[in-house]
Amino acid sequence: MRCLVAAACLALASPAFAEALPPAISVSGQATVSAAPDLAEIEAGVTTEAKTARAASEANAKAMNAVFTALKGTGIAQKDVQTSQISLQPQMTSRNNSSAPPQITGYRATNRVSITLRDLAKIGDTLDALVASGANDIGGIGFSVSQSSKLLDEARAKALEDAHRKAAIYTQSAGVTLGGPLNISEGGAPPPMAFRTMKASMDAAPTPIAAGEQTLRVSVQVTYEIKPKTP
């Protein structure tokens, strides 16, 4: 009985609820903002191999200390150098068409750091110093913009303007009047400034680097109220 009463109430309320919704139009707006990057991140480190785990680890530690000394010599602050990976793994033989279990032939030690550069002019010298100090594992370079939040806000404002422009075109063609926004939603959380990754050249000195330009894209969905044109 309670279910029937609830269903009846819902049936009676639905038309009234539908009538309460004003006529509306939904459009999307997009915008992009570009800027030259002012931050760089380098992934680099040392990989060593030896017959025993201890030998591989000791050789890696010695080589990595030389890398840290070189980074300090370039004037990079200690807070801008952070360990990103450290591992010690056995190296196994690969025997085809054999039922014998694989054998350990040695060990590989890896130690990598993430280096933040706040002066892009130092990228080439930093890469050269890394290679000269013994770094043999350079993964690449990522560029970003420190004021990405400010750029995102600029893109959001432009995206909203784009949505309003489209809505005005549609309503004018349809012979109705554009009202205020009823709902505004962003098309997913926009990511921070995307990194453009490249391999570091280890053959040339000084190493040439091109930072390029970074682009942010924002999309918004806006629902506007529409009203009949007054005669």
Buried (B, 14 or more C-beta within 10 A) or exposed (E): EEEEEEEEEEEEEEEEEEEEEEEBBBBBBBBEBEBEBBBBBBBBBBBBBBEEBEBBBBBBEEBBEBBBEBBEEBEBEEEBBEEBEBEBEEBEEEEEEEEEEEEEEBBBBBBBBBBBBEEBEBBBBBBBBBBEBBBBBBBBBBBBBEEBEEBBEBBBBBBBEBBBEBBEEBBEEEEBEBBEBBEBEBBEEBEEBBBBEBEBBBEEEEBEBEBEEBBBBBBBBBBBBBEEEEE
